[in-house]
């Protein structure tokens, strides 16, 4: 797992790192970051971007506050009531 610190309060997460996805409704996993190509993007640029993403030259990363990761971890703990 590659986790690099950008400051004391944030972590930079890459796809595949624990915490890159969150589960807002206990059913679906949502990535914290993604690359979006708009419909207005010319086809030749779209093809270059798709190629660069597939080759790993462009990656989605998320800068996540530590407190969000802590709250996510606490929310996943089983209820002991």
LINDA-V850303 format. One record per backbone hydrogen bond with DSSP energy under -1.0 kcal/mol. CO is the residue of the C=O (numbers start at 0). NH is the residue of the N-H. If there is no record, write none. Layout:
co-><CO | CO>
nh-><NH | NH>
This chain:
co-><3 | 8 | 10 | 11 | 12 | 13 | 16 | 19 | 21 | 29 | 37 | 41 | 42 | 43 | 44 | 45 | 46 | 47 | 48 | 49 | 50 | 51 | 51 | 52 | 61 | 63 | 64 | 65 | 66 | 67 | 68 | 69 | 70 | 71 | 73>
nh-><11 | 65 | 63 | 3 | 61 | 16 | 19 | 31 | 29 | 21 | 40 | 45 | 46 | 47 | 48 | 49 | 50 | 51 | 52 | 53 | 54 | 56 | 57 | 55 | 12 | 10 | 68 | 69 | 70 | 71 | 72 | 73 | 74 | 75 | 76>
